[in-house]
Amino acid sequence: MRWYAIFLTLLSSFFIGCEKDKAVEITQESYLIPGEQFFPEGIAYDPEEGAFYTGSTTNGDVVKVNVKTGATELFAGGAKQGRGFCTGMKLDSRDRLWVCGGEEGKIHLLNAEGESVKNWDLKAQFNAGFINDCALDKKYIYFTDSRVQKIYRSTFSNAEPSDIEEWLSFTDQQIPYAAGVNANGIVLTPDGKYIIIVVSTSGKLYRIDRTAKSIVEINLNTPVTAGDGLLLTGNKLYVSRNSTNKIFPVTMNENYSQGIVGDGFGENLLFNTTIAKAGNYLLVVNGQLNRRPSATNPNPPPPVLPFTVSRVLIP
């Protein structure tokens, strides 16, 4: 029995050591994204794989980047899968990648091998405008629309995800929209009670009750204009404010009805869009979308190459 107890102790120590080894080192200060016209947007981090995913707003490609070596590979080709635009993305509990299709008004679901599982055309279904970002728990995933005052939802706890539903429709009295990018980043609170979204044009944050669907403007000491991607850890909300080239922390109260905006941080960011937490760091996408040619900005200055995702230490 004594030798058996010693064996179990050694075996336990071995597995504990293996668990510690799972922590992948975020080695690069800057991860290079190939392509002279890639203009990356969304990001999803997989700590078990030690890799993150980001997508192109010009050709819909999704690349996978190793956080230890910086090696990049094409994960899913946009042209092959009928996708020309990527914005927000998230990995679900089944290792599937949900990808928002931006101005195409589509949502794409990819499996762990990068193969297309399903896609939804919300322009055709709900007259959607710009599917911008998404947030999920173990059962539901929610999507913002930057042009149409709606939030969409799918249930994915079963093997086959449900069809996308028009979960919430709201008015200007509840969440005012203006010309430009409106509802953008989205997060779920840890207690599961609320959704928080940022409206880029006004810099306001809104709290949406997931059960009652009631909407409350969060009282801030100063607006977070140009708010893009969001990340919430406990009661600390991090807002990526693209045109400021900084990340801003917002310390929330217990029921997420008030927030104090702190000083911005992050060096050498370039129109930073979405963010993901990786250990003690944020992985920040330098989207440079202000340098991306568009109908309203046909001749912008050229992007700073190569495109990058920055490692930023969380203060």
C-alpha positions as CSV (number, residue, x, y, z in Angstrom):
1,M,0.0,0.0,0.0
2,R,2.9,2.3,0.8
3,W,4.4,1.9,-2.6
4,Y,1.0,2.4,-4.2
5,A,0.5,5.7,-2.3
6,I,4.0,6.9,-3.5
7,F,3.1,5.9,-7.0
8,L,-0.2,7.9,-6.9
9,T,1.7,10.9,-5.5
10,L,4.3,10.8,-8.3
11,L,1.5,10.4,-10.9
12,S,-0.4,13.3,-9.4
13,S,2.8,15.5,-9.5
14,F,3.3,14.5,-13.2
15,F,-0.2,15.6,-14.2
16,I,0.1,18.8,-12.2
17,G,3.4,19.5,-14.1
18,C,1.7,18.8,-17.4
19,E,-1.1,21.3,-16.5
20,K,1.4,24.0,-15.8
21,D,3.1,23.3,-19.1
22,K,-0.1,24.1,-20.9
23,A,0.4,27.8,-20.2
24,V,1.7,29.0,-23.6
25,E,4.2,31.8,-23.5
26,I,3.1,34.9,-25.5
27,T,6.6,35.5,-26.8
28,Q,6.2,38.2,-29.5
29,E,5.6,41.9,-28.9
30,S,4.2,42.1,-32.4
31,Y,2.7,39.3,-34.5
32,L,3.0,39.8,-38.3
33,I,-0.1,39.3,-40.5
34,P,0.8,38.6,-44.1
35,G,-0.8,40.5,-47.0
36,E,-0.4,44.1,-48.2
37,Q,-4.2,44.6,-48.2
38,F,-5.3,42.3,-45.4
39,F,-6.7,45.0,-43.0
40,P,-7.4,42.6,-40.1
41,E,-10.3,42.9,-37.7
42,G,-11.7,40.3,-35.3
43,I,-9.7,38.1,-33.0
44,A,-10.3,34.9,-31.1
45,Y,-7.7,33.3,-28.8
46,D,-7.4,29.6,-28.1
47,P,-5.2,29.0,-25.0
48,E,-5.1,25.3,-25.4
49,E,-3.8,25.6,-29.0
50,G,-1.6,28.5,-28.1
51,A,-2.9,30.3,-31.2
52,F,-5.2,33.2,-32.2
53,Y,-7.3,33.7,-35.3
54,T,-8.0,37.0,-37.2
55,G,-9.7,37.8,-40.4
56,S,-9.5,40.1,-43.4
57,T,-11.9,42.9,-44.2
58,T,-10.9,42.8,-47.8
59,N,-11.0,39.1,-48.9
60,G,-12.6,37.2,-46.0
61,D,-9.5,35.0,-45.3
62,V,-9.0,33.8,-41.7
63,V,-5.5,33.2,-40.5
64,K,-4.2,31.2,-37.5
65,V,-1.1,32.5,-35.6
66,N,1.0,30.6,-33.2
67,V,1.6,32.8,-30.1
68,K,4.9,31.2,-29.3
69,T,6.6,31.1,-32.7
70,G,4.7,33.7,-34.6
71,A,4.1,31.3,-37.4
72,T,1.0,32.1,-39.5
73,E,-1.1,29.8,-41.7
74,L,-4.2,30.2,-43.7
75,F,-7.0,28.7,-41.7
76,A,-10.0,29.3,-44.0
77,G,-10.0,30.9,-47.4
78,G,-12.6,33.6,-47.9
79,A,-13.2,33.2,-51.6
80,K,-13.6,29.4,-51.3
81,Q,-16.2,29.8,-48.6
82,G,-18.1,32.7,-50.1
83,R,-16.9,35.3,-47.6
84,G,-15.3,38.6,-48.5
85,F,-15.4,40.4,-45.2
86,C,-14.5,39.4,-41.6
87,T,-15.2,41.4,-38.4
88,G,-15.7,40.0,-34.9
89,M,-15.1,36.3,-34.1
90,K,-15.4,33.9,-31.2
91,L,-14.5,30.3,-30.4
92,D,-17.3,28.3,-28.8
93,S,-17.1,25.3,-26.4
94,R,-17.1,22.9,-29.4
95,D,-14.0,24.5,-30.9
96,R,-16.0,26.1,-33.7
97,L,-15.2,29.6,-34.9
98,W,-18.0,32.0,-35.4
99,V,-17.2,34.8,-37.8
100,C,-19.2,38.0,-38.4
101,G,-19.4,39.1,-42.0
102,G,-19.5,42.9,-41.6
103,E,-21.1,44.8,-44.4
104,E,-22.0,41.5,-46.2
105,G,-24.6,40.9,-43.4
106,K,-23.6,37.3,-43.0
107,I,-22.5,35.0,-40.1
108,H,-20.1,32.0,-40.8
109,L,-19.5,29.0,-38.7
110,L,-16.2,27.1,-39.1
111,N,-15.1,23.8,-37.6
112,A,-11.7,23.1,-35.9
113,E,-10.2,22.3,-39.3
114,G,-11.4,25.6,-40.9
115,E,-14.1,23.9,-42.9
116,S,-17.4,25.7,-43.4
117,V,-20.2,24.2,-41.2
118,K,-23.0,26.6,-41.8
119,N,-23.6,30.2,-42.8
120,W,-26.6,32.6,-42.4
121,D,-27.5,35.5,-44.7
122,L,-29.1,38.0,-42.3
123,K,-29.4,40.6,-45.0
124,A,-31.9,38.3,-46.7
125,Q,-33.5,37.1,-43.5
126,F,-33.8,40.3,-41.5
127,N,-32.6,43.1,-43.7
128,A,-29.4,43.3,-41.6
129,G,-26.9,46.1,-42.1
130,F,-23.4,45.4,-40.7
131,I,-22.8,42.4,-38.5
132,N,-20.0,43.7,-36.4
133,D,-19.2,41.7,-33.3
134,C,-20.3,38.7,-31.2
135,A,-20.2,37.4,-27.6
136,L,-21.1,34.0,-26.2
137,D,-21.5,31.8,-23.1
138,K,-22.0,28.0,-23.1
139,K,-25.4,28.2,-24.7
140,Y,-26.0,31.4,-26.7
141,I,-24.1,33.7,-29.0
142,Y,-25.2,37.3,-29.7
143,F,-24.4,39.6,-32.6
144,T,-24.4,43.4,-33.0
145,D,-25.6,45.2,-36.1
146,S,-23.9,48.6,-36.5
147,R,-26.5,50.0,-38.9
148,V,-29.8,48.4,-38.0
149,Q,-31.1,48.6,-34.4
150,K,-31.1,44.9,-33.7
151,I,-29.3,42.2,-31.9
152,Y,-29.3,38.6,-33.2
153,R,-28.9,35.3,-31.4
154,S,-28.3,31.6,-31.9
155,T,-28.4,28.7,-29.6
156,F,-25.4,26.3,-30.0
157,S,-25.4,24.1,-26.9
158,N,-26.6,21.2,-29.1
159,A,-24.3,19.7,-31.8
160,E,-26.3,21.5,-34.5
161,P,-26.7,25.3,-33.8
162,S,-30.1,26.8,-34.1
163,D,-31.1,29.3,-36.8
164,I,-30.2,32.9,-36.1
165,E,-33.1,34.8,-34.5
166,E,-33.8,38.5,-34.3
167,W,-33.5,38.5,-30.5
168,L,-33.9,42.2,-29.8
169,S,-35.1,45.3,-31.8
170,F,-34.8,48.7,-30.2
171,T,-35.5,52.4,-31.0
172,D,-33.7,55.7,-31.0
173,Q,-35.3,56.4,-27.6
174,Q,-33.5,53.3,-26.2
175,I,-30.2,53.4,-28.1
176,P,-29.8,56.3,-30.5
177,Y,-28.1,55.5,-33.9
178,A,-26.3,58.1,-36.0
179,A,-24.5,58.1,-39.4
180,G,-21.4,55.9,-39.1
181,V,-20.6,52.8,-36.9
182,N,-23.1,52.4,-34.1
183,A,-23.4,49.2,-32.0
184,N,-20.0,47.6,-32.1
185,G,-18.3,45.6,-29.4
186,I,-20.3,43.3,-27.2
187,V,-19.7,41.3,-24.0
188,L,-21.7,39.2,-21.5
189,T,-21.3,39.9,-17.7
190,P,-19.8,37.1,-15.6
191,D,-23.1,36.6,-13.7
192,G,-24.9,36.0,-17.0
193,K,-27.5,38.7,-16.3
194,Y,-26.5,41.3,-18.8
195,I,-25.1,42.2,-22.2
196,I,-23.0,45.3,-22.6
197,I,-22.5,47.0,-25.9
198,V,-20.6,50.1,-27.0
199,V,-22.0,52.6,-29.6
200,S,-18.9,54.0,-31.4
201,T,-20.5,57.2,-32.7
202,S,-21.6,58.4,-29.3
203,G,-19.1,56.6,-27.0
204,K,-21.9,55.4,-24.8
205,L,-22.2,52.0,-23.2
206,Y,-25.5,50.2,-22.7
207,R,-26.6,47.4,-20.4
208,I,-29.2,45.0,-21.7
209,D,-31.0,42.6,-19.3
210,R,-30.9,39.2,-21.0
211,T,-34.2,38.1,-19.4
212,A,-36.3,41.2,-19.4
213,K,-34.6,42.7,-22.5
214,S,-34.7,46.1,-20.8
215,I,-32.0,48.6,-21.8
216,V,-30.2,51.0,-19.5
217,E,-27.5,53.6,-20.5
218,I,-24.4,53.0,-18.3
219,N,-23.5,56.2,-16.5
220,L,-19.9,57.1,-17.4
221,N,-17.6,60.0,-16.3
222,T,-16.6,60.5,-19.9
223,P,-17.7,58.9,-23.2
224,V,-15.6,56.2,-24.9
225,T,-16.0,57.5,-28.5
226,A,-14.6,55.3,-31.2
227,G,-15.2,52.3,-29.0
228,D,-14.6,49.1,-30.9
229,G,-13.8,45.8,-29.3
230,L,-14.7,45.1,-25.7
231,L,-13.3,42.7,-23.1
232,L,-14.7,42.2,-19.6
233,T,-12.9,40.6,-16.7
234,G,-14.9,40.8,-13.5
235,N,-15.9,44.4,-13.1
236,K,-13.1,45.8,-15.3
237,L,-14.2,46.5,-18.9
238,Y,-11.5,47.2,-21.5
239,V,-12.5,49.3,-24.5
240,S,-10.4,49.4,-27.6
241,R,-10.9,52.9,-29.0
242,N,-9.7,52.7,-32.6
243,S,-9.0,56.3,-33.6
244,T,-7.2,57.0,-30.3
245,N,-4.7,54.2,-30.8
246,K,-5.3,53.2,-27.1
247,I,-7.1,50.8,-24.8
248,F,-9.2,52.3,-22.0
249,P,-10.1,50.6,-18.8
250,V,-13.6,51.2,-17.3
251,T,-14.1,50.2,-13.7
252,M,-17.8,49.2,-13.3
253,N,-19.9,49.1,-10.2
254,E,-21.5,45.8,-9.0
255,N,-24.6,46.0,-11.3
256,Y,-22.8,47.4,-14.3
257,S,-24.9,50.6,-14.3
258,Q,-22.0,53.0,-13.8
259,G,-18.4,53.1,-14.9
260,I,-15.2,55.2,-14.4
261,V,-13.1,55.5,-17.5
262,G,-9.4,55.4,-16.7
263,D,-6.3,56.5,-18.6
264,G,-5.6,54.9,-22.0
265,F,-2.7,52.5,-22.4
266,G,-0.8,50.7,-25.2
267,E,2.1,51.8,-27.4
268,N,2.4,52.0,-31.1
269,L,-1.1,50.8,-31.8
270,L,-2.6,51.5,-35.2
271,F,-6.4,52.1,-35.3
272,N,-6.8,49.1,-32.9
273,T,-10.0,47.2,-33.3
274,T,-10.7,44.0,-31.4
275,I,-8.9,42.5,-28.4
276,A,-8.5,39.2,-26.6
277,K,-7.0,38.3,-23.3
278,A,-4.0,35.9,-23.3
279,G,-2.5,35.4,-19.8
280,N,-1.4,38.8,-18.5
281,Y,-1.6,40.4,-21.9
282,L,-4.1,41.7,-24.4
283,L,-3.8,40.7,-28.0
284,V,-4.7,43.8,-29.9
285,V,-5.6,43.9,-33.6
286,N,-4.0,46.8,-35.5
287,G,-6.8,47.0,-38.1
288,Q,-5.7,50.3,-39.7
289,L,-9.3,50.5,-41.1
290,N,-8.8,54.3,-41.4
291,R,-6.4,53.5,-44.2
292,R,-8.6,51.0,-45.9
293,P,-10.1,52.2,-49.2
294,S,-13.9,52.6,-49.1
295,A,-16.8,54.4,-50.7
296,T,-16.5,57.2,-48.1
297,N,-12.6,57.2,-48.1
298,P,-11.5,56.2,-51.7
299,N,-7.9,57.5,-51.5
300,P,-6.6,57.0,-47.9
301,P,-2.9,57.0,-47.1
302,P,-1.3,53.5,-47.5
303,P,-1.3,51.2,-44.5
304,V,1.8,50.7,-42.4
305,L,3.2,47.3,-43.4
306,P,3.2,44.6,-42.3
307,F,-0.1,44.4,-40.6
308,T,0.2,43.3,-37.0
309,V,-1.4,42.1,-33.8
310,S,0.2,43.6,-30.7
311,R,0.9,42.1,-27.3
312,V,0.0,44.7,-24.7
313,L,0.6,44.1,-21.0
314,I,-2.5,44.6,-18.9
315,P,-1.7,47.3,-16.2
